[in-house]
Amino acid sequence: MPNEAVTAASVREAAQRIQHAVSRTPLQRWERMSAATGAQVLLKREDQQQVRSYKIRGAFNLMLHLDGAERDRGVVCASAGNHAQGVAKACHELGIAGRIFVPRTTPKQKLDRIADLGGDHVTLVPVGSTFDEASTAAREFATTDGAVQVHPFDDARTIAGQGTVAKELHDQLGHPPDVVVVPVGGGGLIAGMGAYLAEACPQTRVVGIEPGGAASMAAALAAGEPVALTDIDTFVDGAAVRRVGDVPFEMVSRLGLPMTAVPEGRLCAELLSLYQTEGIVAEPAGALTLAAVGPMGSGAAVEVHPGSTVVCVLSGGNNDISRYAEVEERALVHAGLRHYFVIDFPQEPGALRRFLDHVLGPEDDISLFEYTKRSNRETGPAFVGLTLGSADGYVPLLERMDASGLTYEVIAPDSPLFRFFT
């Protein structure tokens, strides 16, 4: 049943049910963070799962529950991409017709994969700009058409399937970990993993990590019930959910699982580090937990004690490589290395040269310069983006700009104009 209790036993049953449909993903030592913390930090590599995401676990577990009459009615789901891929693969392998609603913001790479996996069994329907809009459309279709809804997180069968990640890492490790760090969007993964670990490894601490721009579970816990966020940042598309599910919320609340958020800029910095250091191409939601951990005293969202065993769920690797320009931009802004200004330049020869010689530092660079000459004015405004050699160079830069006599305006990261550049 959609709302039956999820227990360690139901997670074990789900693992048995889906064992031939999913892969046993690696539990890999994260050398960089292990060395930095003096702990054993491990990555549960769900980015190496079939369809490159844990979502296939819940999709298959739910759909394998369906009887013949339900399969004949077909299925419908809403997804930001990864759940849709799991449903599409299940539709193809089980011979079930499916209609999949996705936000129009879903990366093309994910859309192409959904179509390839589902083949003739699946109809893809882009709608709205957020998961919640796609979910509403899917729910309405289920009501009018009679299709069975395969919810990505608000169904006990999905949640039990996602919980198999916890059983699997426990089996691989051979003993209870000290901490398990889990990404949170709608709440299905942490609810399932939390339910299993609460019984099988009661001493293990489970921590949920949300994107700073869409911390819907924290908002729900603060309000005592699921609430719809008025505004969310959809950059972390796999976890940008305006409202968490009722079933996951009840479970997370009852289990007392803490939530913490990671700023998108910090996440982007970790995405780049993963690619450059470990050669791992993670999607933003997939790297949430990795961006959250750090050594004691580092100010990280989850500070790791030396000698402990910590598992971070790397939940997905379906990233569109074209997004890395935006990832780099956000990482530079977060690090205090990229800044934007509107600067009034004198409309006279040599004005830009003086700016380069007397305002920019030796390690600073111009990343953006947009200027239109005005024939009837003494000065002309330019949009200027600067990349600094170090974050400490920002205040000296402003001091040199003041000394130059230039009129300028700092474009603050929270201003609407800033979004034009990032």
Sine and cosine of phi, psi and omega as CSV:
sin_phi,cos_phi,sin_psi,cos_psi,sin_omega,cos_omega
0.00,0.00,0.52,-0.85,-0.06,-1.00
-0.85,0.52,-0.53,0.85,-0.11,-0.99
-0.90,-0.43,0.36,0.93,0.05,-1.00
-0.93,0.37,0.36,-0.93,-0.03,-1.00
-0.92,0.39,0.66,-0.75,0.09,-1.00
-0.99,-0.14,0.83,-0.56,-0.03,-1.00
-0.77,-0.64,0.11,-0.99,0.09,-1.00
-0.86,0.50,-0.58,0.81,0.01,-1.00
-0.91,0.42,-0.68,0.73,-0.01,-1.00
-0.94,0.35,-0.49,0.87,0.09,-1.00
-0.93,0.36,-0.66,0.75,0.04,-1.00
-0.89,0.45,-0.64,0.77,0.05,-1.00
-0.89,0.45,-0.65,0.76,0.03,-1.00
-0.89,0.45,-0.66,0.75,0.01,-1.00
-0.87,0.49,-0.65,0.76,0.04,-1.00
-0.92,0.40,-0.64,0.77,-0.07,-1.00
-0.92,0.39,-0.64,0.77,-0.13,-0.99
-0.98,-0.18,0.10,0.99,-0.16,-0.99
-0.85,0.52,-0.51,0.86,-0.02,-1.00
-1.00,0.02,-0.11,0.99,-0.05,-1.00
-0.98,-0.21,-0.32,0.95,-0.07,-1.00
-0.82,-0.57,0.22,-0.97,0.03,-1.00
-0.99,-0.15,0.46,-0.89,0.15,-0.99
-1.00,0.06,0.95,-0.30,-0.15,-0.99
-1.00,0.10,0.44,-0.90,-0.06,-1.00
-0.91,0.41,0.52,-0.85,0.22,-0.98
-0.94,-0.35,0.97,-0.23,-0.26,-0.97
-0.91,-0.41,0.71,-0.71,0.06,-1.00
-0.92,0.40,0.76,-0.65,0.05,-1.00
-1.00,-0.06,0.99,-0.11,-0.15,-0.99
-0.88,0.48,-0.68,0.73,-0.06,-1.00
-0.87,0.50,-0.75,0.66,-0.04,-1.00
-0.98,0.21,-0.51,0.86,0.07,-1.00
-0.89,0.46,-0.68,0.74,0.02,-1.00
-0.92,0.39,-0.61,0.80,-0.04,-1.00
-0.95,0.32,-0.47,0.88,-0.11,-0.99
-0.95,-0.30,-0.27,0.96,-0.10,-0.99
0.95,0.33,0.37,0.93,-0.01,-1.00
-0.86,-0.51,0.11,-0.99,0.16,-0.99
-0.99,-0.13,0.98,-0.22,0.00,-1.00
-0.97,-0.26,0.84,-0.55,-0.09,-1.00
-0.89,-0.46,0.50,-0.86,0.06,-1.00
-0.93,-0.36,0.82,-0.58,0.14,-0.99
-1.00,0.03,0.96,-0.28,-0.26,-0.97
-1.00,0.08,0.94,0.34,0.06,-1.00
-0.95,0.31,-0.17,0.98,0.14,-0.99
-0.93,0.37,-0.25,0.97,0.05,-1.00
-0.99,-0.17,0.12,0.99,0.08,-1.00
-0.93,0.35,0.33,-0.94,0.19,-0.98
-0.83,0.55,0.65,-0.76,-0.15,-0.99
0.89,0.45,0.21,0.98,0.11,-0.99
0.85,0.53,0.57,0.82,0.02,-1.00
-0.27,-0.96,0.50,-0.87,0.05,-1.00
-0.91,0.41,-0.28,0.96,-0.15,-0.99
-0.86,0.51,-0.41,0.91,0.00,-1.00
-0.89,0.45,-0.45,0.89,-0.02,-1.00
-0.89,0.46,-0.78,0.62,-0.02,-1.00
-0.93,0.37,-0.62,0.78,-0.02,-1.00
-0.89,0.46,-0.73,0.68,0.00,-1.00
-0.92,0.39,-0.65,0.76,-0.03,-1.00
-0.88,0.48,-0.68,0.73,0.01,-1.00
-0.91,0.40,-0.73,0.68,-0.11,-0.99
-0.95,0.33,-0.44,0.90,0.08,-1.00
-0.96,0.27,-0.22,0.98,0.10,-0.99
-0.98,0.21,-0.35,0.94,-0.16,-0.99
-0.94,0.33,0.65,-0.76,0.08,-1.00
-1.00,0.07,0.02,-1.00,-0.08,-1.00
-0.86,0.50,-0.66,0.75,-0.01,-1.00
-0.91,0.41,-0.64,0.77,0.01,-1.00
-0.92,0.39,-0.63,0.78,0.03,-1.00
-0.90,0.44,-0.60,0.80,0.01,-1.00
-0.91,0.41,-0.50,0.87,0.02,-1.00
-0.96,0.29,-0.33,0.95,-0.05,-1.00
0.99,0.12,0.13,-0.99,-0.03,-1.00
-0.80,-0.60,0.32,-0.95,0.07,-1.00
-0.63,-0.78,0.56,-0.83,0.06,-1.00
-0.51,-0.86,0.27,-0.96,0.16,-0.99
-0.86,-0.51,0.59,-0.81,-0.06,-1.00
-0.30,-0.96,0.48,-0.88,0.14,-0.99
-0.99,0.11,0.05,1.00,0.09,-1.00
0.64,-0.77,-0.78,0.63,-0.11,-0.99
-0.96,0.28,-0.72,0.70,0.06,-1.00
-0.88,0.48,-0.62,0.78,0.01,-1.00
-0.87,0.49,-0.62,0.78,0.02,-1.00
-0.91,0.41,-0.64,0.77,0.06,-1.00
-0.90,0.44,-0.69,0.72,0.03,-1.00
-0.90,0.43,-0.67,0.74,-0.01,-1.00
-0.88,0.48,-0.69,0.72,0.01,-1.00
-0.90,0.43,-0.66,0.75,0.02,-1.00
-0.90,0.43,-0.66,0.75,0.04,-1.00
-0.85,0.52,-0.71,0.70,-0.03,-1.00
-0.91,0.41,-0.70,0.71,-0.07,-1.00
-0.97,0.26,-0.51,0.86,-0.04,-1.00
-0.99,-0.12,-0.09,1.00,0.02,-1.00
0.94,0.34,0.61,0.79,-0.03,-1.00
-0.93,-0.36,0.71,-0.71,0.06,-1.00
-0.96,0.27,0.68,-0.73,-0.02,-1.00
-0.68,-0.74,0.57,-0.82,0.12,-0.99
-0.88,-0.48,0.81,-0.59,-0.13,-0.99
-0.86,-0.50,0.88,-0.48,0.04,-1.00
-1.00,-0.10,0.80,-0.60,0.00,-1.00
-0.78,-0.62,0.51,-0.86,0.10,-0.99
-0.90,0.45,0.52,-0.85,0.03,-1.00
-0.91,0.41,-0.28,0.96,0.01,-1.00
-0.99,0.13,-0.03,1.00,-0.01,-1.00
-0.89,0.46,0.76,-0.65,0.00,-1.00
-0.83,0.56,0.59,-0.80,-0.04,-1.00
-0.84,0.54,-0.58,0.82,-0.01,-1.00
-0.84,0.54,-0.65,0.76,0.00,-1.00
-0.95,0.32,-0.64,0.77,0.01,-1.00
-0.87,0.49,-0.69,0.72,0.01,-1.00
-0.89,0.45,-0.65,0.76,-0.01,-1.00
-0.91,0.41,-0.65,0.76,0.02,-1.00
-0.86,0.51,-0.73,0.68,-0.01,-1.00
-0.89,0.46,-0.66,0.75,0.00,-1.00
-0.91,0.41,-0.67,0.74,-0.06,-1.00
-0.94,0.34,-0.63,0.78,-0.06,-1.00
-0.99,0.13,-0.49,0.87,-0.03,-1.00
0.84,0.55,-0.67,-0.74,-0.04,-1.00
-0.96,0.29,-0.17,0.98,-0.05,-1.00
-0.99,0.14,-0.22,0.97,-0.18,-0.98
-0.82,-0.57,0.67,-0.74,0.15,-0.99
-0.93,-0.36,0.81,-0.59,-0.06,-1.00
-0.99,-0.15,0.77,-0.64,-0.06,-1.00
-0.78,-0.63,0.99,-0.14,0.10,-0.99
-0.95,0.31,0.71,-0.70,-0.01,-1.00
-0.42,-0.91,0.67,-0.74,0.08,-1.00
0.93,0.38,-0.10,-0.99,-0.02,-1.00
-0.90,-0.44,-0.10,0.99,-0.02,-1.00
-0.74,-0.67,0.27,-0.96,0.07,-1.00
-0.85,0.53,-0.64,0.77,-0.09,-1.00
-0.89,0.46,-0.60,0.80,0.05,-1.00
-0.93,0.37,-0.65,0.76,0.05,-1.00
-0.91,0.42,-0.61,0.79,0.00,-1.00
-0.90,0.43,-0.65,0.76,0.04,-1.00
-0.88,0.47,-0.69,0.72,0.01,-1.00
-0.90,0.44,-0.65,0.76,0.01,-1.00
-0.91,0.40,-0.65,0.76,0.01,-1.00
-0.90,0.44,-0.66,0.75,0.02,-1.00
-0.91,0.42,-0.63,0.78,0.02,-1.00
-0.91,0.42,-0.66,0.75,0.02,-1.00
-0.88,0.48,-0.62,0.78,-0.01,-1.00
-0.93,0.38,-0.69,0.72,-0.08,-1.00
-0.99,0.13,-0.55,0.84,-0.10,-0.99
-0.99,-0.12,-0.37,0.93,-0.02,-1.00
1.00,0.04,0.10,1.00,0.02,-1.00
-0.93,0.37,0.47,-0.89,0.03,-1.00
-0.99,0.15,0.80,-0.60,-0.01,-1.00
-0.99,0.13,0.81,-0.59,0.07,-1.00
-0.98,-0.21,1.00,0.00,-0.11,-0.99
-0.97,0.25,0.65,-0.76,-0.04,-1.00
-0.95,0.33,-0.31,0.95,-0.01,-1.00
-0.46,-0.89,-0.33,0.94,-0.12,-0.99
-0.99,-0.17,0.77,0.64,0.00,-1.00
-0.45,-0.89,0.74,-0.67,-0.07,-1.00
-0.87,0.49,-0.52,0.85,0.00,-1.00
-0.94,0.35,-0.65,0.76,0.10,-1.00
-0.90,0.43,-0.72,0.69,-0.05,-1.00
-0.88,0.48,-0.68,0.73,0.03,-1.00
-0.89,0.46,-0.62,0.78,0.05,-1.00
-0.89,0.45,-0.70,0.72,0.04,-1.00
-0.90,0.43,-0.54,0.84,0.00,-1.00
-0.89,0.45,-0.29,0.96,0.02,-1.00
-0.90,0.43,-0.31,0.95,0.11,-0.99
-0.86,0.50,-0.67,0.74,0.00,-1.00
-0.92,0.38,-0.70,0.71,0.02,-1.00
-0.87,0.50,-0.68,0.74,-0.05,-1.00
-0.91,0.42,-0.72,0.70,-0.01,-1.00
-0.93,0.38,-0.55,0.84,0.06,-1.00
-0.90,0.44,-0.70,0.71,0.04,-1.00
-0.88,0.47,-0.67,0.74,-0.04,-1.00
-0.93,0.37,-0.64,0.77,-0.05,-1.00
-0.96,0.28,-0.59,0.80,0.02,-1.00
1.00,0.06,-0.07,1.00,0.05,-1.00
-0.38,-0.92,0.30,-0.95,-0.01,-1.00
-0.92,0.40,0.74,-0.67,0.13,-0.99
-0.96,0.29,0.33,-0.94,0.05,-1.00
-0.97,0.25,-0.66,0.76,-0.04,-1.00
-0.65,-0.76,0.66,-0.75,0.17,-0.99
-0.84,-0.54,0.81,-0.58,-0.06,-1.00
-0.95,-0.31,0.83,-0.56,-0.20,-0.98
-0.81,-0.58,0.74,-0.67,0.08,-1.00
-0.95,0.31,0.51,-0.86,-0.06,-1.00
-0.76,-0.64,0.82,-0.57,0.17,-0.99
-0.88,-0.48,-1.00,-0.02,0.08,-1.00
-0.99,0.16,-0.29,0.96,0.10,-0.99
0.96,-0.29,-0.04,1.00,-0.06,-1.00
-0.91,0.41,-0.67,0.74,-0.04,-1.00
-0.92,0.40,-0.76,0.65,-0.03,-1.00
-0.93,0.36,-0.52,0.85,0.05,-1.00
-0.91,0.43,-0.73,0.69,-0.01,-1.00
-0.93,0.38,-0.71,0.70,0.02,-1.00
-0.92,0.39,-0.64,0.76,0.01,-1.00
-0.89,0.45,-0.64,0.76,0.00,-1.00
-0.90,0.44,-0.69,0.72,0.00,-1.00
-0.92,0.40,-0.75,0.66,-0.08,-1.00
-0.92,0.38,-0.51,0.86,0.01,-1.00
-0.88,0.48,-0.53,0.85,0.01,-1.00
-1.00,-0.07,-0.72,0.70,-0.10,-0.99
-0.99,0.16,-0.51,0.86,-0.04,-1.00
-0.66,-0.75,0.92,0.39,-0.13,-0.99
-0.88,0.48,-0.36,0.93,0.01,-1.00
-1.00,0.09,-0.15,0.99,-0.01,-1.00
-0.97,0.25,0.73,-0.69,0.06,-1.00
-1.00,0.00,0.80,-0.61,0.01,-1.00
-0.94,-0.35,0.81,-0.58,-0.05,-1.00
-0.85,-0.53,0.75,-0.66,0.03,-1.00
-0.99,-0.10,0.65,-0.76,-0.01,-1.00
-0.86,-0.50,0.84,-0.54,0.02,-1.00
-0.92,-0.40,0.41,-0.91,0.14,-0.99
-0.93,0.36,0.64,-0.77,-0.03,-1.00
-0.85,0.53,-0.48,0.88,-0.03,-1.00
-1.00,0.00,0.08,1.00,0.00,-1.00
-0.41,-0.91,0.82,0.58,-0.05,-1.00
-1.00,0.08,0.93,0.37,-0.12,-0.99
-0.97,0.23,-0.49,0.87,0.03,-1.00
-0.95,0.31,-0.66,0.75,0.05,-1.00
-0.87,0.49,-0.65,0.76,0.03,-1.00
-0.90,0.44,-0.64,0.77,0.02,-1.00
-0.91,0.41,-0.69,0.72,0.00,-1.00
-0.90,0.44,-0.61,0.79,0.02,-1.00
-0.92,0.39,-0.58,0.81,-0.03,-1.00
-1.00,0.08,-0.27,0.96,-0.04,-1.00
0.99,0.11,0.10,0.99,0.02,-1.00
-0.23,-0.97,0.36,-0.93,0.05,-1.00
-0.87,0.50,0.73,-0.68,0.04,-1.00
-0.78,-0.63,0.46,-0.89,0.02,-1.00
-1.00,-0.02,0.85,-0.53,0.06,-1.00
-0.93,0.37,0.64,-0.77,-0.03,-1.00
-0.97,0.25,-0.46,0.89,-0.04,-1.00
-0.55,-0.84,0.75,-0.67,0.05,-1.00
-0.74,-0.67,0.46,-0.89,0.11,-0.99
-1.00,-0.05,0.87,-0.50,-0.09,-1.00
-1.00,0.02,0.19,0.98,-0.01,-1.00
-0.84,0.54,-0.71,0.71,0.04,-1.00
-1.00,0.09,0.95,0.32,-0.22,-0.97
-0.86,0.51,-0.52,0.85,-0.02,-1.00
-0.97,0.26,-0.17,0.98,-0.01,-1.00
-0.73,-0.68,0.17,0.99,-0.03,-1.00
-1.00,0.05,1.00,0.08,-0.03,-1.00
-0.91,-0.42,0.79,-0.61,-0.04,-1.00
-0.94,0.34,-0.55,0.83,-0.03,-1.00
-0.63,-0.78,0.79,-0.61,0.02,-1.00
-0.96,0.29,0.26,-0.97,0.00,-1.00
-0.96,0.27,0.47,-0.88,0.02,-1.00
-0.90,0.44,-0.69,0.72,-0.04,-1.00
-0.92,0.38,-0.76,0.65,0.06,-1.00
-0.86,0.50,-0.64,0.77,0.00,-1.00
-0.86,0.51,-0.73,0.68,-0.02,-1.00
-0.86,0.51,-0.67,0.75,-0.03,-1.00
-0.93,0.36,-0.73,0.69,-0.01,-1.00
-0.89,0.46,-0.66,0.75,0.02,-1.00
-0.91,0.42,-0.71,0.71,-0.03,-1.00
-0.92,0.40,-0.61,0.80,-0.01,-1.00
-0.98,0.19,-0.21,0.98,0.02,-1.00
0.92,0.38,0.62,0.79,-0.05,-1.00
-0.99,0.15,0.80,-0.60,-0.03,-1.00
-0.98,0.20,0.50,-0.87,0.05,-1.00
-0.89,-0.46,0.56,-0.83,0.18,-0.98
-0.60,-0.80,0.39,-0.92,-0.09,-1.00
-0.90,-0.43,0.50,-0.87,0.04,-1.00
-0.89,-0.45,0.80,-0.61,0.05,-1.00
-0.88,0.48,0.57,-0.82,-0.02,-1.00
-0.86,0.51,-0.57,0.82,0.02,-1.00
-0.90,0.44,-0.67,0.74,0.05,-1.00
-0.89,0.45,-0.64,0.76,0.04,-1.00
-0.88,0.48,-0.67,0.74,0.00,-1.00
-0.90,0.44,-0.63,0.78,0.05,-1.00
-0.87,0.49,-0.65,0.76,0.01,-1.00
-0.95,0.32,-0.60,0.80,0.06,-1.00
-0.85,0.53,-0.67,0.74,0.03,-1.00
-0.92,0.38,-0.67,0.74,0.01,-1.00
-0.89,0.46,-0.67,0.74,0.03,-1.00
-0.86,0.50,-0.68,0.73,-0.02,-1.00
-0.93,0.36,-0.70,0.71,-0.10,-1.00
-0.98,0.21,-0.54,0.84,-0.08,-1.00
-0.99,-0.13,-0.78,0.63,-0.04,-1.00
-0.99,-0.11,-0.18,0.98,-0.04,-1.00
0.94,0.33,0.44,0.90,-0.02,-1.00
-0.98,-0.19,0.82,-0.58,0.09,-1.00
-0.99,-0.12,0.99,-0.14,0.00,-1.00
-0.98,-0.22,0.46,-0.89,0.15,-0.99
-1.00,0.10,0.30,-0.95,-0.04,-1.00
-0.81,0.59,-0.75,0.66,0.01,-1.00
-0.90,0.44,-0.54,0.84,-0.03,-1.00
-0.91,0.42,-0.50,0.86,-0.07,-1.00
-0.99,-0.14,0.10,1.00,-0.04,-1.00
-0.80,0.60,-0.73,0.68,-0.08,-1.00
-0.93,0.36,-0.55,0.84,-0.02,-1.00
-0.94,0.34,-0.55,0.83,0.03,-1.00
-0.96,0.29,-0.26,0.97,-0.09,-1.00
-1.00,0.02,-0.40,0.92,-0.14,-0.99
-1.00,-0.09,0.45,-0.89,0.02,-1.00
-0.16,-0.99,0.12,-0.99,-0.01,-1.00
-0.92,0.40,0.30,-0.95,0.09,-1.00
-0.86,0.51,0.69,-0.73,0.01,-1.00
0.99,0.14,0.03,1.00,-0.04,-1.00
-1.00,0.09,-0.23,0.97,-0.08,-1.00
0.99,0.15,0.14,0.99,0.03,-1.00
-0.91,0.42,0.40,-0.92,0.01,-1.00
-0.87,0.50,-0.59,0.81,0.06,-1.00
-0.80,-0.60,0.97,-0.25,0.01,-1.00
-1.00,0.07,0.76,-0.65,-0.14,-0.99
-0.99,-0.11,0.81,-0.59,0.02,-1.00
-0.97,0.23,0.69,-0.72,0.08,-1.00
-0.84,0.55,0.64,-0.77,0.03,-1.00
1.00,0.08,-0.13,0.99,-0.02,-1.00
-1.00,0.07,0.22,-0.97,0.09,-1.00
-0.91,-0.40,0.88,-0.47,-0.08,-1.00
-0.84,-0.55,0.73,-0.69,0.05,-1.00
-0.90,-0.43,0.82,-0.57,0.10,-1.00
-0.96,-0.27,0.78,-0.62,0.04,-1.00
-1.00,0.10,0.93,-0.37,0.12,-0.99
-1.00,0.02,0.99,-0.14,-0.34,-0.94
-0.99,0.11,-0.28,0.96,-0.04,-1.00
-0.20,-0.98,0.44,-0.90,-0.01,-1.00
-0.74,-0.67,0.48,0.88,0.02,-1.00
-1.00,-0.04,0.97,0.22,-0.03,-1.00
-0.93,-0.37,0.64,-0.77,0.10,-1.00
-0.99,0.11,0.88,-0.47,-0.11,-0.99
-0.86,0.50,-0.41,0.91,0.00,-1.00
-0.92,0.38,-0.25,0.97,-0.01,-1.00
-0.98,0.20,-0.17,0.99,-0.11,-0.99
-0.92,0.39,-0.41,0.91,0.10,-1.00
-0.90,0.44,-0.68,0.73,0.05,-1.00
-0.93,0.37,-0.61,0.79,0.04,-1.00
-0.87,0.50,-0.72,0.69,0.00,-1.00
-0.90,0.44,-0.66,0.75,0.01,-1.00
-0.87,0.49,-0.75,0.66,-0.02,-1.00
-0.91,0.42,-0.59,0.81,0.02,-1.00
-0.91,0.41,-0.66,0.75,0.01,-1.00
-0.91,0.41,-0.65,0.76,0.03,-1.00
-0.90,0.44,-0.70,0.71,-0.01,-1.00
-0.88,0.47,-0.59,0.81,-0.02,-1.00
-0.98,0.19,-0.07,1.00,-0.02,-1.00
0.98,0.21,0.35,0.94,-0.04,-1.00
-0.98,-0.20,-0.32,0.95,-0.02,-1.00
-0.89,-0.46,0.81,-0.59,-0.03,-1.00
-0.68,-0.73,0.47,-0.88,-0.03,-1.00
-0.81,-0.59,0.57,-0.82,-0.05,-1.00
-0.62,-0.79,0.40,-0.92,0.32,-0.95
-0.95,-0.31,0.88,-0.48,-0.08,-1.00
-0.86,-0.51,0.76,-0.65,0.09,-1.00
-1.00,0.04,0.93,-0.37,0.01,-1.00
-0.99,-0.13,0.67,-0.75,0.15,-0.99
-0.87,0.50,0.71,-0.71,0.00,-1.00
-1.00,0.07,0.96,0.28,-0.02,-1.00
-0.53,-0.85,0.45,-0.89,0.00,-1.00
-0.86,0.51,0.66,-0.75,0.07,-1.00
1.00,-0.01,-0.09,1.00,-0.06,-1.00
-0.90,0.44,-0.70,0.72,0.00,-1.00
-0.93,0.36,-0.60,0.80,0.02,-1.00
-0.88,0.48,-0.65,0.76,0.03,-1.00
-0.90,0.43,-0.59,0.81,0.04,-1.00
-0.90,0.45,-0.70,0.72,-0.01,-1.00
-0.91,0.42,-0.65,0.76,-0.09,-1.00
-0.98,0.19,-0.58,0.81,-0.18,-0.98
-0.92,-0.38,-0.26,0.97,-0.03,-1.00
-0.95,-0.30,-0.75,0.66,0.00,-1.00
-0.93,0.37,0.62,-0.78,0.11,-0.99
-0.98,0.19,0.22,-0.98,-0.06,-1.00
-0.90,0.44,-0.40,0.92,0.00,-1.00
-0.96,-0.28,0.08,1.00,-0.01,-1.00
-1.00,0.04,0.40,-0.92,-0.02,-1.00
-0.59,-0.81,0.45,-0.89,0.08,-1.00
-1.00,-0.01,0.86,-0.52,0.02,-1.00
-0.98,-0.18,-0.33,0.94,0.00,-1.00
-0.50,-0.87,0.70,-0.72,0.10,-1.00
-0.52,-0.85,0.94,-0.35,0.01,-1.00
-0.83,-0.55,0.87,-0.49,-0.12,-0.99
-0.58,-0.82,0.68,-0.74,0.10,-1.00
-0.84,-0.54,0.85,-0.53,-0.03,-1.00
-0.92,0.38,0.72,-0.69,0.04,-1.00
-0.95,-0.32,0.87,-0.49,-0.10,-1.00
-0.98,0.22,-0.31,0.95,-0.09,-1.00
-0.92,-0.38,0.36,0.93,-0.02,-1.00
-0.70,-0.72,0.42,-0.91,0.01,-1.00
-0.98,0.18,-0.43,0.90,0.02,-1.00
-0.78,-0.63,0.35,-0.94,0.05,-1.00
-0.68,-0.74,0.71,-0.70,-0.03,-1.00
-0.98,0.21,0.58,-0.81,0.07,-1.00
-0.75,-0.66,0.66,-0.75,0.18,-0.98
-1.00,0.09,0.84,-0.55,-0.09,-1.00
-0.79,-0.61,0.80,-0.60,0.13,-0.99
-0.95,-0.32,0.76,-0.65,-0.03,-1.00
-0.86,-0.51,0.69,-0.73,0.12,-0.99
-0.95,-0.33,0.87,-0.49,-0.08,-1.00
-1.00,0.00,0.44,-0.90,0.06,-1.00
-0.93,0.36,-0.52,0.86,0.06,-1.00
-0.46,-0.89,0.42,-0.91,0.00,-1.00
-0.90,0.44,-0.47,0.88,0.01,-1.00
-0.92,0.40,-0.23,0.97,-0.03,-1.00
-0.99,0.11,-0.03,1.00,-0.09,-1.00
-0.93,0.36,-0.76,0.65,-0.02,-1.00
-0.89,0.46,-0.73,0.68,0.09,-1.00
-0.85,0.53,-0.57,0.82,0.05,-1.00
-0.88,0.48,-0.73,0.68,0.02,-1.00
-0.88,0.47,-0.61,0.79,0.02,-1.00
-0.90,0.44,-0.65,0.76,0.03,-1.00
-0.93,0.36,-0.58,0.82,0.05,-1.00
-0.91,0.41,-0.65,0.76,0.05,-1.00
-0.88,0.47,-0.68,0.73,-0.04,-1.00
-0.93,0.38,-0.43,0.90,-0.04,-1.00
-0.96,0.27,-0.30,0.95,-0.04,-1.00
1.00,0.08,0.02,1.00,0.03,-1.00
-0.95,0.33,0.59,-0.80,0.14,-0.99
-1.00,-0.02,0.78,-0.62,-0.06,-1.00
-0.54,-0.84,0.32,-0.95,0.07,-1.00
-0.74,-0.67,0.77,-0.63,0.08,-1.00
-0.98,0.21,0.77,-0.64,0.07,-1.00
-1.00,0.01,0.96,-0.28,-0.09,-1.00
-0.95,0.32,0.55,-0.83,-0.01,-1.00
-0.86,0.52,-0.40,0.92,-0.02,-1.00
-1.00,-0.06,0.11,0.99,0.00,-1.00
-1.00,0.05,0.50,-0.86,0.03,-1.00
-0.85,0.52,-0.56,0.83,-0.02,-1.00
-0.90,0.43,-0.52,0.85,-0.03,-1.00
-0.88,0.48,-0.55,0.84,-0.02,-1.00
-0.91,0.42,-0.38,0.92,0.04,-1.00
-0.89,0.45,-0.54,0.84,-0.06,-1.00
-1.00,-0.01,-0.43,0.90,-0.09,-1.00
-0.92,-0.38,0.00,0.00,0.00,0.00
